[in-house]
Amino acid sequence: MGILNTQIKNKLKSVLDNLPNDVILKVFTQEIECPTCRENTSLMQEIAEVSDKIKLEVLNFIINKEEAEKLKIDKIPATAVVGEKDYGIRFYGVPAGYEFNSFISALKLVGTKNSGLKTSTIEQLKGITKLVNIKVFVTLTCPYCPMAVELAHKFAFESDYITSEMINAQEFPHLANKYGVYAVPKVVINEKVSFEGAVPEDIFLTYITEATK
């Protein structure tokens, strides 16, 4: 029995088949010492089977070390959502629960090449010339987390200097402990600026700007 039921697959097909551009899922896995890798790979396989617009590449985290390093993948399970180029959009952990929505939003983002961000926001992002890494810690039962994840991914899409990571705090408890994740979503930018909660676009951008100083 698969992870996705027929109803969900049909809804996905109607959305994904209409994407004007192909989306590549680069899935990094390793069966040993990764209890959720198999589930993540299975989910990605089912999503890719729904539409020809979704291309799947399953890579071994150890054997394909060079590709992992190229994409700066440092933990598994990991999924990089890539289009004609790498936009720096990452999912660490299984994007199930509420995060299934943010994952599908990432597919639509890359597939349509339209972030939907304000013109003023996009212009400000063009002024960023320092590398920015955004970590968004989530749990799969958090209804507000997808808003933070989706916004972070949109910033990454619009700027070659920004990378965005959804991190399932329950799958990576050592990271949750390291970054003091007591409430979600928790966003950590460049290891020095952090905040909790889903905030509006303008405020999120202010935190990004602060992290580049």
GIURUR-V616931 format. One record per pair of residues at least 4 apart in sequence whose ideal C-beta (glycine too) atoms are under 8 Angstrom apart, sorted by the first residue. I is the first residue (numbers start at 1). J is the second residue. D is the distance in whole Angstrom. If there is no record, write none. Layout:
I,J,D ; I,J,D
This chain:
2,42,8 ; 2,46,5 ; 3,39,7 ; 3,42,6 ; 3,43,5 ; 3,46,6 ; 3,96,8 ; 4,8,5 ; 4,9,5 ; 4,12,7 ; 4,43,8 ; 4,46,5 ; 4,47,7 ; 4,50,8 ; 5,9,7 ; 6,10,6 ; 7,11,7 ; 8,12,6 ; 9,13,6 ; 9,46,7 ; 9,50,5 ; 10,14,7 ; 11,15,7 ; 12,16,6 ; 12,47,7 ; 12,50,5 ; 12,51,7 ; 12,104,7 ; 13,17,6 ; 13,50,5 ; 13,51,6 ; 14,18,7 ; 15,19,8 ; 15,104,7 ; 15,108,7 ; 16,50,6 ; 16,51,4 ; 16,53,5 ; 16,54,6 ; 16,107,7 ; 16,111,7 ; 17,51,5 ; 17,52,8 ; 17,53,6 ; 19,23,7 ; 19,51,8 ; 19,53,5 ; 19,107,7 ; 19,108,7 ; 19,111,3 ; 19,112,6 ; 20,111,7 ; 20,112,6 ; 20,113,8 ; 21,53,8 ; 21,83,6 ; 21,84,7 ; 21,110,7 ; 21,111,5 ; 21,112,7 ; 21,113,6 ; 22,53,6 ; 22,54,8 ; 22,55,6 ; 22,83,7 ; 22,111,7 ; 23,53,6 ; 23,54,5 ; 23,55,7 ; 23,81,6 ; 23,82,7 ; 23,83,6 ; 23,107,5 ; 23,110,5 ; 23,111,5 ; 24,55,5 ; 24,56,8 ; 24,57,6 ; 24,81,8 ; 24,82,4 ; 24,83,7 ; 25,44,5 ; 25,47,7 ; 25,48,6 ; 25,54,6 ; 25,55,7 ; 25,56,5 ; 25,57,7 ; 25,79,6 ; 25,80,7 ; 25,81,6 ; 25,82,8 ; 26,57,5 ; 26,59,6 ; 26,67,7 ; 26,71,7 ; 26,79,7 ; 26,80,4 ; 26,82,6 ; 27,40,7 ; 27,41,6 ; 27,44,5 ; 27,56,7 ; 27,57,7 ; 27,58,5 ; 27,59,7 ; 27,77,7 ; 27,78,7 ; 27,79,5 ; 28,59,5 ; 28,60,8 ; 28,61,5 ; 28,64,7 ; 28,68,6 ; 28,73,5 ; 28,76,5 ; 28,77,7 ; 28,78,4 ; 28,79,8 ; 28,80,8 ; 29,34,7 ; 29,37,4 ; 29,38,8 ; 29,40,7 ; 29,41,5 ; 29,58,6 ; 29,59,7 ; 29,60,7 ; 29,61,7 ; 29,76,6 ; 29,77,6 ; 30,34,5 ; 30,37,6 ; 30,60,6 ; 30,61,4 ; 30,62,6 ; 30,76,6 ; 31,37,6 ; 31,38,7 ; 34,61,8 ; 34,76,5 ; 34,77,6 ; 36,40,6 ; 36,77,6 ; 36,93,7 ; 36,94,5 ; 36,171,6 ; 37,41,6 ; 37,76,6 ; 37,77,5 ; 38,42,6 ; 39,43,6 ; 39,77,8 ; 39,94,5 ; 39,96,8 ; 40,44,6 ; 40,77,4 ; 40,79,7 ; 40,93,7 ; 40,94,5 ; 41,45,6 ; 41,58,6 ; 41,77,7 ; 42,46,6 ; 43,47,6 ; 43,94,6 ; 43,95,8 ; 43,96,7 ; 44,48,6 ; 44,56,6 ; 44,58,8 ; 44,79,6 ; 45,49,6 ; 45,56,6 ; 45,58,8 ; 46,50,7 ; 47,54,6 ; 47,107,8 ; 48,54,5 ; 48,55,7 ; 48,56,4 ; 50,54,7 ; 53,111,6 ; 54,107,7 ; 59,63,8 ; 59,64,4 ; 59,67,6 ; 59,68,7 ; 60,64,5 ; 61,65,7 ; 61,68,6 ; 61,73,7 ; 61,76,5 ; 61,78,8 ; 64,68,6 ; 65,69,6 ; 66,70,6 ; 67,71,6 ; 68,73,4 ; 68,74,8 ; 69,73,8 ; 71,80,5 ; 71,86,6 ; 72,163,7 ; 73,78,5 ; 73,80,7 ; 73,90,7 ; 75,92,6 ; 75,172,7 ; 75,175,8 ; 76,92,8 ; 77,92,7 ; 77,93,6 ; 77,94,7 ; 77,171,8 ; 78,90,6 ; 78,91,7 ; 78,92,5 ; 79,90,7 ; 79,91,4 ; 79,95,7 ; 79,103,8 ; 80,86,7 ; 80,89,7 ; 80,90,6 ; 81,87,7 ; 81,89,4 ; 81,90,8 ; 81,91,7 ; 81,103,8 ; 81,106,5 ; 81,107,7 ; 81,109,8 ; 81,110,5 ; 81,153,8 ; 82,86,5 ; 82,87,7 ; 82,89,8 ; 82,110,7 ; 83,87,6 ; 83,110,4 ; 83,111,7 ; 83,113,7 ; 87,110,6 ; 87,153,8 ; 87,156,6 ; 87,157,5 ; 88,156,4 ; 88,157,8 ; 88,160,8 ; 88,162,6 ; 88,163,4 ; 88,164,6 ; 89,106,5 ; 89,109,7 ; 89,110,7 ; 89,153,5 ; 89,156,5 ; 89,157,7 ; 89,163,8 ; 89,164,6 ; 90,163,7 ; 90,164,7 ; 90,165,4 ; 90,166,7 ; 91,95,5 ; 91,99,8 ; 91,103,6 ; 91,106,7 ; 91,165,8 ; 91,166,5 ; 92,165,6 ; 92,166,6 ; 92,167,5 ; 92,168,7 ; 92,171,7 ; 92,172,7 ; 93,166,7 ; 93,167,6 ; 93,168,3 ; 93,170,8 ; 93,171,4 ; 93,172,7 ; 94,140,8 ; 94,168,7 ; 94,171,7 ; 95,99,4 ; 95,100,6 ; 95,102,7 ; 95,103,4 ; 95,166,7 ; 95,168,8 ; 96,100,6 ; 96,140,5 ; 97,139,8 ; 97,140,3 ; 97,141,6 ; 98,102,7 ; 98,138,8 ; 98,140,6 ; 98,141,7 ; 98,142,6 ; 98,143,6 ; 98,145,6 ; 98,146,5 ; 99,103,6 ; 99,138,6 ; 99,140,6 ; 99,145,7 ; 99,146,6 ; 99,149,7 ; 99,166,6 ; 99,168,7 ; 100,104,7 ; 101,105,6 ; 101,146,5 ; 102,106,7 ; 102,145,8 ; 102,146,4 ; 102,149,4 ; 102,150,5 ; 102,153,8 ; 102,166,7 ; 103,107,7 ; 104,108,7 ; 105,109,6 ; 105,146,7 ; 105,150,5 ; 105,153,7 ; 106,110,6 ; 106,150,8 ; 106,153,5 ; 107,111,6 ; 108,112,6 ; 109,113,8 ; 109,114,7 ; 109,115,6 ; 109,150,8 ; 109,153,6 ; 109,154,7 ; 109,157,6 ; 110,157,7 ; 115,122,7 ; 115,154,4 ; 115,157,5 ; 115,158,5 ; 116,154,7 ; 117,121,4 ; 117,122,5 ; 117,125,8 ; 117,154,5 ; 117,155,8 ; 117,158,6 ; 117,201,7 ; 118,122,7 ; 118,201,6 ; 119,123,6 ; 120,124,7 ; 121,125,6 ; 121,158,8 ; 121,201,6 ; 121,202,7 ; 121,205,6 ; 122,126,7 ; 122,158,5 ; 123,127,8 ; 124,128,8 ; 124,205,6 ; 124,209,7 ; 125,155,7 ; 125,158,5 ; 125,159,5 ; 125,162,7 ; 125,205,8 ; 126,159,8 ; 128,132,6 ; 128,159,6 ; 128,161,5 ; 128,162,7 ; 128,208,7 ; 128,209,8 ; 128,212,6 ; 129,161,7 ; 130,161,6 ; 130,212,5 ; 131,161,6 ; 131,162,8 ; 131,163,8 ; 131,190,8 ; 132,155,8 ; 132,159,7 ; 132,161,6 ; 132,162,5 ; 132,163,7 ; 132,189,7 ; 132,190,6 ; 132,208,6 ; 132,211,6 ; 132,212,6 ; 133,162,8 ; 133,163,5 ; 133,165,7 ; 133,189,7 ; 133,190,6 ; 133,191,8 ; 134,152,5 ; 134,155,7 ; 134,156,7 ; 134,162,7 ; 134,163,7 ; 134,164,5 ; 134,165,7 ; 134,187,6 ; 134,188,8 ; 134,189,5 ; 134,208,7 ; 135,165,5 ; 135,167,6 ; 135,179,7 ; 135,187,7 ; 135,188,4 ; 135,189,8 ; 136,145,7 ; 136,148,5 ; 136,149,5 ; 136,152,5 ; 136,164,7 ; 136,165,7 ; 136,166,5 ; 136,167,7 ; 136,185,6 ; 136,186,8 ; 136,187,5 ; 137,167,5 ; 137,169,5 ; 137,175,8 ; 137,176,6 ; 137,179,7 ; 137,181,5 ; 137,184,6 ; 137,185,6 ; 137,186,4 ; 137,187,8 ; 137,188,7 ; 138,142,6 ; 138,145,4 ; 138,146,8 ; 138,148,8 ; 138,149,6 ; 138,166,6 ; 138,167,7 ; 138,168,6 ; 138,169,6 ; 138,184,5 ; 138,185,6 ; 139,145,7 ; 139,168,7 ; 139,169,6 ; 139,170,6 ; 139,184,5 ; 140,168,7 ; 140,170,7 ; 142,184,5 ; 142,185,7 ; 144,148,7 ; 144,184,8 ; 144,185,6 ; 144,197,7 ; 144,198,4 ; 145,149,6 ; 145,184,6 ; 145,185,4 ; 145,198,7 ; 146,150,6 ; 147,151,6 ; 147,185,8 ; 147,198,4 ; 148,152,6 ; 148,185,4 ; 148,187,6 ; 148,197,8 ; 148,198,5 ; 148,199,8 ; 148,204,8 ; 149,153,6 ; 149,164,8 ; 149,166,5 ; 149,185,7 ; 150,154,6 ; 151,155,7 ; 151,198,8 ; 151,201,6 ; 151,204,6 ; 152,156,7 ; 152,164,4 ; 152,165,8 ; 152,166,8 ; 152,187,7 ; 152,204,8 ; 153,157,6 ; 153,164,5 ; 153,166,8 ; 154,158,7 ; 155,159,6 ; 155,162,5 ; 155,164,6 ; 155,204,7 ; 155,205,7 ; 155,208,7 ; 156,162,5 ; 156,163,6 ; 156,164,4 ; 158,162,8 ; 162,208,7 ; 167,172,6 ; 167,175,6 ; 168,172,7 ; 169,173,7 ; 169,175,7 ; 169,176,4 ; 169,181,5 ; 169,184,6 ; 169,186,8 ; 170,176,8 ; 172,176,6 ; 173,177,6 ; 174,178,6 ; 175,179,6 ; 175,181,8 ; 176,181,4 ; 177,181,8 ; 179,186,7 ; 179,188,5 ; 179,194,7 ; 180,186,8 ; 181,186,5 ; 182,186,8 ; 183,196,5 ; 183,197,8 ; 184,196,8 ; 185,196,7 ; 185,197,7 ; 185,198,6 ; 186,194,7 ; 186,195,8 ; 186,196,5 ; 187,194,6 ; 187,195,6 ; 187,196,8 ; 187,204,8 ; 187,207,7 ; 188,193,7 ; 188,194,5 ; 189,193,4 ; 189,194,7 ; 189,207,6 ; 189,208,6 ; 189,210,8 ; 189,211,4 ; 190,211,4 ; 190,212,7 ; 192,211,6 ; 193,207,5 ; 193,210,5 ; 193,211,4 ; 195,199,7 ; 195,207,6 ; 199,203,4 ; 199,204,5 ; 199,207,8 ; 200,204,7 ; 201,205,6 ; 202,206,7 ; 203,207,7 ; 204,208,7 ; 205,209,6 ; 206,210,6 ; 207,211,6 ; 208,212,7 ; 209,213,7
